[in-house]
Amino acid sequence: MKIVILYVITTLLAGCAIYHSIPIDNSAVNLALKAPSMKKVQVQAKMIRHPILKPIGLDDRDGISPDEAAILAVLTNPRLRAVRDQKKVSMSQLIQAGILPNPQLSYSLDVPTGGNTQGTINGFGLGLGWDITSLIVRNAKMKAARYRMDSVDIDVAWQEWQVAQAAKLQVYRLLWIDQQLNLERAAVEGLRENLEIVKKSVRFGELTAVDLAAAEAALQQNRIFQLKLIQEQKRGQSALNQALGLPVSSVVSLQQNIYLPSWPALPSVSNITEGLEDRRLDLLAFKKGYESQEEAVRAAILSQFPKINIGFSHAGDTSNVVTTGFAVTIDLPFFDRKQGQIAIGQATRNQLFDEYMARLFEARSEINRILVDMDSIKQQISATEKFIVELKALVQIYYTALRVGNADILVYYNTKNGLIIKQIEYVKLKQELTDLGISLEIAAGEYFPGFDIPLTAPSK
């Protein structure tokens, strides 16, 4: 009997997991933060599986586009690795929820050691028991774990979608900053020429020192603004590198022939919010989490059933009498009737319900706010475009008049610089519209078509 029990214990121990250390040392850090292989990423980009993001062919030879940056960020962003590890945790919880409690095996040995031991033998006891009430709550626990795993999977996809959109937006911002820098360089050059003309006019007594100081101040102000744009460009490049999981020193080449959404007609709030709760990933994840809590409440209620343990015993006493029996152990629920667990589960369920409704309300309100802002920006863009056309015509008139000596050169340069300043404002408005468009896609949980306007500002 001893040999049999020892064999059973040895067999069970052989199936146990073995601990393996995973230290955080320099080699592990360098390996984890190593720049990804572009060939490997290109293969993964064609095979990506996501509720919203679609597989694409990555080609960085002509620079990366906003959509390529979005997919690249999902595949290489270091933070998403930790987010995806949640899937393994939830899967492990599902496995754990389906595991039944182990049966309990007991063995005892009674050796006569004193008194009248003549004719006696060693007594023994062998028992086997198991908690059968675990079967009652097993199904509910497994459903709760399964819903929780679905919730985690969808939530991971939601975070991937946000990272993708953030990288996409960062590419657009860098391209718009580049447009502003080009215009600002033109403005600085114009103001520099204007300053030289003012200096000559001061020497001939046509202008005063006050005019010279004003021209120098205008030039210096634009130089400062140009430096701020360069600093903003560097910050944007660093943010893009971080989103793509690239070293800080890396310089990402951006594709230049980019087309933006024109938004010729904004969708209505009702069109976007219709079916929002069945489309936006964070709401779907929240709903799965609520269903998981529903099953957790069900499991807590089922656990009120008194705990029952059944067992079999086989024993022999020292007088060589062997008995075989059956035993049932039942908990008497006088004090602990799982009322605490049930109350916690129900309160958590109510909290999740209210949080879901609050998040759905906020999502609808956010969509309405974004659409209102986009409509306002579109009107400003339209008005600015008309004003730029008028300024361009005025600059051309001054230029024609200047060539025949019928215009003041200072007025011409001031008008020309005013045109450049207005073009910079136009670019900023287009950038703001792009930001709002990406925000609308995130809030609505889907892409919107309409990429048919080239990334250019009105020409000078």
C-alpha positions in Angstrom: 0.0 0.0 0.0 2.8 2.4 0.8 4.5 1.7 -2.5 1.2 2.4 -4.3 0.7 5.8 -2.5 4.3 6.7 -3.2 3.9 5.9 -6.8 0.8 8.0 -7.1 2.5 11.0 -5.4 5.5 10.7 -7.6 3.4 10.5 -10.8 1.4 13.7 -9.8 4.6 15.6 -9.0 6.1 14.7 -12.4 3.3 16.7 -14.1 4.0 19.9 -12.1 5.4 23.0 -13.8 9.1 24.0 -13.2 10.2 27.5 -12.3 12.3 29.3 -14.8 13.9 32.7 -14.0 13.5 35.6 -16.4 15.9 38.3 -15.1 15.8 41.9 -16.1 19.4 42.5 -17.1 21.2 44.5 -19.8 21.0 41.7 -22.4 17.2 41.3 -21.8 16.6 45.0 -22.0 18.7 45.4 -25.2 16.9 42.5 -26.8 13.5 43.8 -25.9 14.1 47.3 -27.0 16.0 46.4 -30.2 14.7 48.1 -33.3 12.3 45.8 -35.2 13.3 44.1 -38.4 11.6 45.8 -41.3 11.4 42.6 -43.3 9.6 40.9 -40.5 7.3 43.8 -40.0 6.4 43.9 -43.7 5.3 40.2 -43.5 3.3 40.9 -40.3 1.6 43.9 -41.9 0.2 41.7 -44.7 -1.2 39.2 -42.1 -2.5 41.6 -39.4 -5.9 40.6 -38.0 -7.9 43.5 -36.4 -11.6 44.5 -36.3 -10.8 47.9 -37.9 -7.3 47.9 -39.2 -6.7 46.1 -42.6 -3.6 44.4 -43.9 -1.4 46.6 -46.1 1.9 46.3 -47.9 4.6 48.3 -46.2 7.0 50.1 -48.5 9.3 52.6 -46.7 11.5 53.3 -49.7 9.5 56.5 -50.6 8.8 57.3 -46.9 5.9 56.1 -44.8 2.3 57.2 -45.2 -0.1 57.9 -42.3 -1.8 54.5 -42.9 1.6 52.7 -43.0 2.6 54.5 -39.7 -0.6 53.3 -38.1 0.0 49.6 -38.9 3.7 50.0 -38.1 2.9 51.4 -34.7 0.5 48.5 -33.9 3.2 46.0 -34.8 6.2 47.7 -33.1 5.0 49.8 -30.2 6.6 48.5 -27.0 3.6 49.5 -24.8 1.3 47.3 -26.8 3.4 44.2 -26.0 2.5 44.6 -22.3 -1.2 45.3 -23.3 -1.3 42.0 -25.3 0.1 40.1 -22.4 -3.3 40.7 -20.8 -4.7 38.2 -23.3 -2.4 35.5 -21.8 -3.6 36.4 -18.3 -7.3 36.2 -19.3 -6.7 32.9 -21.1 -5.0 31.5 -18.0 -8.0 32.7 -15.9 -10.3 30.8 -18.2 -8.2 27.7 -17.8 -8.2 28.1 -14.1 -12.0 28.6 -14.0 -12.6 25.2 -15.6 -10.3 23.3 -13.3 -12.1 21.2 -10.7 -10.7 20.9 -7.2 -8.4 18.0 -6.6 -9.7 14.9 -4.7 -8.2 14.5 -1.3 -6.3 11.2 -0.5 -5.4 10.4 3.1 -3.5 7.5 4.6 -2.8 6.8 8.2 -0.8 4.0 10.0 -1.3 2.9 13.6 1.5 0.9 15.1 1.0 -0.8 18.5 3.7 0.4 20.8 2.6 -0.4 24.3 0.2 -2.4 26.5 -0.9 -5.8 25.6 0.2 -6.0 22.0 0.2 -9.7 21.7 -1.8 -10.8 18.6 -2.2 -7.3 17.3 -1.1 -6.0 13.9 -0.5 -2.6 12.4 -3.7 -0.6 11.8 -4.2 1.6 8.7 -6.6 4.0 7.3 -7.1 5.0 3.6 -9.6 7.7 2.6 -10.6 9.4 -0.6 -12.8 12.5 -0.7 -14.0 15.2 -3.1 -16.0 18.4 -3.0 -19.0 17.8 -5.4 -20.4 21.4 -5.0 -17.6 22.7 -7.3 -19.7 21.3 -10.2 -22.6 23.6 -9.3 -20.7 26.9 -9.9 -18.2 25.6 -12.6 -20.3 26.5 -15.6 -21.0 30.1 -14.3 -17.4 30.6 -13.5 -16.3 29.4 -16.9 -18.8 31.7 -18.6 -17.6 34.7 -16.5 -14.0 33.9 -17.4 -14.9 33.5 -21.1 -16.7 36.8 -21.2 -13.7 38.4 -19.4 -11.3 37.0 -22.0 -13.5 38.4 -24.8 -13.5 41.7 -23.0 -9.8 41.8 -22.8 -9.3 40.8 -26.4 -11.6 43.6 -27.6 -10.0 46.1 -25.2 -6.6 45.2 -26.6 -7.9 45.9 -30.1 -9.3 49.2 -28.9 -5.9 50.3 -27.5 -4.2 49.1 -30.7 -6.7 51.3 -32.7 -5.8 54.3 -30.5 -2.1 53.8 -30.9 -2.5 53.4 -34.7 -4.6 56.6 -34.9 -2.1 58.5 -32.8 0.8 57.5 -35.1 -1.3 58.4 -38.1 -2.1 61.8 -36.6 1.6 62.4 -35.8 2.6 61.9 -39.4 -0.1 64.4 -40.6 1.1 66.9 -38.0 4.7 66.6 -39.1 3.7 67.2 -42.7 1.7 70.2 -41.8 4.6 71.6 -39.7 6.8 71.2 -42.7 4.3 73.2 -44.8 4.3 75.9 -42.1 8.1 76.0 -42.1 8.3 76.5 -45.8 5.9 79.4 -45.6 7.7 80.8 -42.6 11.0 80.7 -44.4 9.5 82.6 -47.2 8.1 85.2 -44.7 11.5 85.6 -43.1 13.2 86.1 -46.4 10.6 88.7 -47.4 11.0 90.5 -44.1 14.8 90.4 -44.5 14.5 92.1 -47.9 12.0 94.5 -46.5 14.5 95.4 -43.7 17.2 96.2 -46.3 14.9 98.5 -48.1 13.9 100.2 -44.8 17.6 100.7 -44.0 18.2 102.4 -47.4 15.2 104.6 -46.9 16.4 105.6 -43.4 19.8 106.6 -44.9 18.1 108.8 -47.5 15.8 110.3 -44.9 12.6 108.8 -46.4 11.9 106.7 -43.2 12.7 107.2 -39.5 14.4 105.1 -36.9 11.0 104.0 -35.6 10.2 102.4 -39.0 13.6 100.6 -38.9 13.0 99.3 -35.4 9.5 98.1 -36.4 11.0 96.2 -39.4 13.7 94.6 -37.3 11.2 93.6 -34.7 9.0 92.0 -37.3 11.9 90.0 -38.7 13.0 88.9 -35.3 9.5 87.9 -34.3 9.2 85.6 -37.4 12.7 84.1 -36.7 11.5 83.2 -33.2 8.4 81.7 -34.6 10.4 79.7 -37.1 12.6 78.4 -34.3 9.5 77.3 -32.4 8.3 75.4 -35.4 11.6 73.7 -35.7 11.4 72.7 -32.0 7.8 71.5 -32.5 9.0 69.5 -35.5 11.7 67.8 -33.4 9.2 67.0 -30.6 6.8 65.5 -33.2 9.5 63.4 -34.7 10.4 62.1 -31.2 6.8 61.3 -30.5 6.5 59.4 -33.8 9.6 57.4 -33.0 8.2 56.5 -29.6 4.9 55.4 -31.2 6.8 53.3 -33.7 9.1 51.8 -31.1 12.2 53.3 -32.8 15.3 54.8 -31.1 15.2 58.5 -30.3 18.0 59.2 -32.8 16.1 57.6 -35.7 14.8 59.9 -38.5 11.6 58.6 -40.1 11.2 59.6 -43.8 7.7 60.6 -44.5 5.9 60.2 -47.8 5.2 63.5 -49.4 2.4 62.9 -51.9 -0.3 62.6 -49.2 -4.0 63.1 -49.6 -6.3 64.3 -46.9 -10.0 63.9 -46.2 -11.8 66.7 -47.9 -14.9 66.4 -45.7 -17.1 67.9 -48.5 -20.2 67.1 -46.4 -20.0 66.2 -42.7 -22.0 63.2 -41.6 -24.9 63.8 -39.2 -24.7 63.0 -35.5 -27.5 60.4 -35.9 -25.7 58.6 -38.7 -22.5 58.2 -36.7 -24.1 57.4 -33.3 -26.5 54.8 -34.8 -25.1 51.4 -33.8 -22.2 53.1 -32.0 -22.4 50.6 -29.0 -22.1 47.7 -31.4 -19.1 49.2 -33.3 -16.9 51.1 -30.9 -14.4 48.6 -29.4 -14.2 50.1 -25.9 -18.0 49.9 -25.6 -18.0 46.3 -26.8 -15.3 45.4 -24.4 -17.3 47.1 -21.6 -20.4 45.1 -22.5 -18.4 41.8 -22.4 -17.1 42.8 -19.0 -20.6 43.4 -17.8 -21.7 40.0 -19.0 -18.8 38.5 -17.2 -19.9 40.2 -14.0 -23.5 38.9 -14.6 -22.1 35.4 -14.5 -19.9 36.2 -11.5 -23.1 37.2 -9.6 -24.8 34.0 -10.8 -21.8 32.0 -9.5 -22.0 33.8 -6.1 -25.7 33.0 -5.8 -25.1 29.3 -6.7 -22.3 29.1 -4.2 -24.9 29.5 -1.5 -25.6 25.8 -1.9 -24.1 24.1 1.2 -20.6 22.7 0.6 -20.8 18.9 0.3 -17.8 16.6 0.4 -18.3 12.9 -0.3 -15.6 10.3 0.5 -14.8 6.6 0.7 -12.7 5.0 3.4 -11.0 1.7 3.8 -9.4 1.0 7.2 -8.0 -1.8 9.4 -7.6 -1.7 13.1 -4.9 -3.4 15.2 -7.2 -6.4 15.8 -7.1 -7.2 12.1 -10.7 -6.0 11.5 -11.0 -4.3 8.1 -13.8 -1.9 7.3 -15.0 -0.1 4.2 -17.2 2.9 4.5 -18.8 5.9 2.9 -18.9 9.5 4.4 -20.7 12.7 3.6 -19.7 16.1 5.0 -22.1 19.1 4.7 -21.4 22.7 5.7 -24.2 24.1 7.8 -24.8 27.7 6.5 -25.7 29.3 9.8 -23.4 32.2 9.5 -21.7 32.4 6.1 -24.3 32.2 3.3 -22.1 34.0 0.8 -24.2 37.1 1.4 -21.0 39.3 1.3 -19.9 37.9 -2.0 -23.4 38.3 -3.5 -23.7 41.9 -2.3 -20.3 42.8 -3.7 -21.1 41.1 -7.0 -24.4 42.9 -7.4 -23.0 46.2 -6.4 -20.1 45.8 -9.0 -22.7 44.8 -11.6 -24.7 48.0 -10.9 -21.5 50.1 -11.1 -20.5 48.6 -14.4 -24.0 49.2 -15.8 -23.9 52.9 -14.8 -20.3 53.2 -16.1 -21.3 51.7 -19.5 -24.2 54.1 -19.8 -22.0 57.1 -18.8 -19.4 56.1 -21.4 -22.0 55.7 -24.1 -23.4 59.1 -23.3 -19.9 60.7 -23.3 -19.1 59.0 -26.7 -22.3 60.5 -28.3 -21.6 63.9 -26.8 -18.0 63.8 -28.0 -19.1 63.0 -31.5 -21.5 65.9 -31.5 -18.8 68.3 -30.2 -16.3 67.2 -32.8 -18.8 67.6 -35.6 -19.7 71.1 -34.4 -15.9 72.1 -34.3 -15.3 70.6 -37.7 -18.1 72.6 -39.2 -16.7 75.8 -37.6 -13.2 75.0 -38.9 -14.5 74.3 -42.4 -16.2 77.7 -42.5 -13.0 79.4 -41.4 -11.1 77.5 -44.0 -13.5 78.6 -46.7 -13.4 82.2 -45.6 -9.5 82.1 -45.4 -9.3 80.6 -48.9 -11.4 83.5 -50.3 -9.3 86.0 -48.4 -6.0 84.4 -49.7 -7.3 84.7 -53.3 -8.1 88.4 -52.7 -4.7 89.0 -51.2 -2.9 87.2 -54.0 -4.7 89.5 -56.5 -3.8 92.5 -54.4 -0.1 91.5 -54.3 -0.1 91.1 -58.0 -1.6 94.5 -58.5 1.0 96.1 -56.3 3.8 94.2 -58.1 2.5 95.4 -61.5 2.3 98.9 -60.2 5.7 98.7 -58.6 7.3 97.8 -61.9 6.1 101.0 -63.5 6.9 103.1 -60.4 3.3 103.6 -59.3 3.5 101.8 -55.9 5.5 102.0 -52.7 7.8 99.1 -52.3 7.3 98.9 -48.5 3.5 98.6 -49.1 4.2 95.8 -51.6 6.4 93.8 -49.1 4.0 94.3 -46.2 1.1 93.1 -48.4 3.2 90.1 -49.5 4.1 89.2 -46.0 0.5 89.5 -44.9 -0.3 87.0 -47.6 2.2 84.5 -46.3 0.9 85.0 -42.7 -2.6 84.3 -43.9 -1.3 81.2 -45.7 0.3 80.0 -42.5 -3.1 80.5 -40.7 -4.7 78.4 -43.5 -2.3 75.6 -42.9 -3.0 75.7 -39.2 -6.7 75.5 -39.9 -6.2 72.5 -42.2 -4.0 70.8 -39.5 -6.8 71.4 -36.9 -9.4 69.9 -39.3 -7.1 66.9 -39.7 -6.8 66.5 -35.9 -10.6 66.7 -35.5 -11.1 64.2 -38.4 -8.8 61.7 -36.6 -10.6 62.3 -33.3 -13.9 61.7 -35.1 -12.7 58.4 -36.4 -11.6 57.4 -32.9 -14.8 58.5 -31.3 -16.9 56.7 -34.0 -14.8 53.6 -34.0 -14.4 53.5 -37.8 -12.6 55.0 -40.8 -14.2 57.6 -42.9 -13.6 57.9 -46.7 -12.8 61.0 -48.6 -9.0 61.2 -49.1 -9.0 63.3 -52.2 -7.3 66.7 -51.4 -3.5 66.9 -51.7 -1.4 68.0 -48.8 -0.6 71.5 -50.1 -1.4 75.0 -49.0 -2.5 77.7 -51.5 0.5 78.8 -53.5 2.1 82.1 -52.9 
